[in-house]
Amino acid sequence: MQEKDCIFCKIVRGELPSEKVYEDELVYAFKDINPVA
């Protein structure tokens, strides 16, 4: 998988929407779009 196709890379770059929970120089945490339980 190339970086341009990586869904997580797209989220970090802001190309896909996400609900960010936390971000620093090493971590980008976001909520699941379809949580179960």
Secondary structure, DSSP 4 states (H G I P E B T S, - for coil): --GGG-HHHHHHHTSS---EEEE-SS-EEE--SS---
